[in-house]
Each structure stands twice: as structure tokens, then as C-alpha cells.
Amino acid sequence: MCMEYSMRCSCNSKEASFQFRDEIMPPEVISRLYCPECSKEINFDPETMIADNGWVIEYDMDVARFSATRSPRLLTKTLTPEVLFDEGLATWRGIYPGDHIDSLKEREEIVALAKTDPKAYLERIKTWGTERMKRLREEGWRKANAD
């Protein structure tokens, strides 16, 4: 099960949704969020932050370490921002902030084709996922580049 949580960036201009795999980490593990605009004003700390295509998530590593005690598999790991993000413990909902909204809109547009042009719908639905991930990789999103 994954819990969802949304928060606004430091300059309050953008919002991102997060998920927390297996609910090991609470929302409080994310102390601050910086969009591409407000992230220009910070001193990046790799001990507590992770950068993803201009966005920066700042984690409260004390909360992370305390919460990790609830998971036997995490007790043997060195807990870093990369582990929190890449293992889905405290990460974007989807590939990037707003992905869950954008991908739903894209799918709805493709499904609408089924009513007017079933052949085009079948062709589009077959290629949509791969083309989308390729585009997101090219844009530089961390989760799109995960192996």
C-alpha cells in the first residue's frame, strides 16, 4: 500500500504529490520542497537533499532513520536521500511532480480515439507508454532513467 501526500514548494508557486511505499516513512520525512525556481536560491546539501530535473526534495534524515527502524530490510542499509527517493520510500507520485495528473489526461485523450477511430486508438495505445518514457528520460527525470 502507498500513502499519498501533496505539498507546495518553498516559494508556494507549485505543488507536488508524493507517495510513501509501504507507509514506512511518514509525510514529515519531507521537510521542504523546492521547485526549479526556488531551488536556485538554496545551498544544495547532498546529505539531506535530492535533485531531480530542477526540483529539490529536502528530507529530515532524523525522521527517516527513526522510521526506518520499522523495516528490517532498512536496518542494514545506509539511509540516504537516494535510498528514500529511488526505493519509493518518499518519492514523486509518478515519474515527476504532476505526472499522475498529466498521464491521466493523456490516457483520456487516447481512449477518446477509440470512439472515433478504433484503428488509430490501437496504434496509439501500443506506443504511448514507450514513447512517453523515452520523452521523460530525454527530459532528465530521475525515475524515468531508473534501470
C-alpha positions as CSV (number, residue, x, y, z in Angstrom):
1,M,0.0,0.0,0.0
2,C,1.2,3.5,-0.8
3,M,0.1,6.6,1.1
4,E,-0.2,9.9,-0.9
5,Y,0.7,13.3,0.3
6,S,0.9,16.7,-1.5
7,M,2.9,19.8,-0.6
8,R,3.7,23.2,-2.0
9,C,7.3,24.3,-2.8
10,S,9.1,26.8,-0.7
11,C,8.1,29.8,-2.9
12,N,4.5,28.5,-2.8
13,S,4.1,28.6,-6.6
14,K,4.0,24.8,-7.4
15,E,2.7,21.7,-5.8
16,A,4.0,18.1,-5.9
17,S,2.4,14.8,-4.9
18,F,4.4,12.2,-3.1
19,Q,4.0,8.5,-2.3
20,F,5.4,6.5,0.6
21,R,5.8,2.9,-0.3
22,D,4.5,0.5,2.4
23,E,3.9,3.6,4.6
24,I,7.3,3.1,6.3
25,M,8.1,6.8,6.1
26,P,5.6,9.5,7.3
27,P,5.0,12.7,5.3
28,E,7.1,14.5,7.9
29,V,10.2,12.9,6.3
30,I,10.0,15.6,3.6
31,S,10.9,18.8,5.3
32,R,11.0,21.1,2.3
33,L,10.3,21.1,-1.4
34,Y,11.9,23.4,-3.9
35,C,10.6,23.9,-7.5
36,P,13.0,24.8,-10.3
37,E,12.6,28.5,-9.5
38,C,13.0,28.4,-5.7
39,S,15.8,25.7,-5.9
40,K,18.0,28.3,-7.5
41,E,18.2,30.1,-4.1
42,I,19.3,27.2,-1.9
43,N,22.6,25.7,-0.9
44,F,22.3,22.0,-2.0
45,D,23.2,19.6,0.8
46,P,23.6,16.0,-0.6
47,E,23.3,14.6,2.9
48,T,19.7,15.7,3.2
49,M,18.6,16.6,-0.4
50,I,18.0,15.0,-3.7
51,A,17.8,16.9,-7.0
52,D,15.5,15.8,-9.9
53,N,15.4,17.9,-13.0
54,G,15.5,21.3,-11.2
55,W,13.3,20.2,-8.3
56,V,14.9,19.5,-4.9
57,I,13.4,17.5,-2.1
58,E,14.9,18.1,1.4
59,Y,14.5,15.2,3.7
60,D,14.5,15.2,7.5
61,M,17.0,12.4,7.9
62,D,16.4,12.1,11.7
63,V,12.7,11.2,10.9
64,A,13.9,8.9,8.1
65,R,16.3,7.0,10.4
66,F,13.7,6.7,13.2
67,S,11.1,5.5,10.8
68,A,13.4,3.0,9.2
69,T,13.5,1.1,12.4
70,R,10.1,-0.3,11.5
71,S,11.5,-2.1,8.5
72,P,14.0,-5.0,9.0
73,R,15.4,-4.6,5.4
74,L,16.2,-0.9,6.0
75,L,18.1,-1.6,9.2
76,T,21.1,-3.0,7.2
77,K,21.1,-0.1,4.7
78,T,22.8,3.3,4.9
79,L,19.9,5.6,4.7
80,T,20.5,8.4,2.2
81,P,18.2,10.8,0.2
82,E,18.9,8.5,-2.8
83,V,17.6,5.4,-1.0
84,L,14.5,7.3,0.2
85,F,13.7,8.5,-3.4
86,D,14.9,5.7,-5.6
87,E,13.4,2.9,-3.5
88,G,10.0,4.7,-3.4
89,L,10.0,5.3,0.4
90,A,9.4,9.1,-0.1
91,T,9.2,9.9,-3.8
92,W,7.1,11.6,-6.5
93,R,3.7,10.1,-7.2
94,G,4.6,9.0,-10.7
95,I,7.7,9.9,-12.7
96,Y,7.7,13.7,-11.9
97,P,5.6,16.2,-9.9
98,G,2.2,16.2,-11.5
99,D,2.8,13.1,-13.6
100,H,-0.3,11.3,-12.2
101,I,-2.4,14.2,-13.5
102,D,-0.7,14.5,-16.9
103,S,-0.7,10.8,-17.6
104,L,-4.4,10.5,-16.8
105,K,-5.2,13.4,-19.3
106,E,-3.0,11.7,-21.9
107,R,-4.7,8.4,-21.5
108,E,-8.2,10.0,-21.6
109,E,-7.3,11.6,-24.9
110,I,-6.1,8.3,-26.3
111,V,-9.2,6.5,-25.1
112,A,-11.4,9.1,-26.7
113,L,-9.9,8.0,-30.1
114,A,-11.5,4.5,-29.5
115,K,-14.9,6.0,-30.3
116,T,-14.0,7.9,-33.4
117,D,-11.1,6.0,-34.9
118,P,-10.5,2.5,-33.3
119,K,-7.6,1.7,-35.6
120,A,-5.7,4.9,-34.5
121,Y,-6.6,4.2,-30.9
122,L,-5.0,0.7,-31.1
123,E,-1.8,2.1,-32.7
124,R,-1.6,5.0,-30.2
125,I,-2.2,2.9,-27.1
126,K,0.5,0.4,-28.2
127,T,3.2,3.1,-28.5
128,W,2.1,5.6,-25.9
129,G,3.9,4.2,-22.8
130,T,7.2,3.6,-24.5
131,E,7.2,7.0,-26.3
132,R,6.3,8.7,-23.1
133,M,9.1,7.1,-21.0
134,K,11.6,7.9,-23.8
135,R,10.5,11.6,-23.7
136,L,10.7,11.7,-19.9
137,R,14.2,10.1,-20.0
138,E,15.3,12.7,-22.5
139,E,13.9,15.5,-20.3
140,G,16.1,14.2,-17.5
141,W,13.6,12.8,-14.9
142,R,15.4,10.6,-12.4
143,K,12.7,7.9,-12.2
144,A,12.5,7.6,-16.0
145,N,16.2,6.8,-16.1
146,A,16.0,4.1,-13.4
147,D,17.0,0.6,-14.6
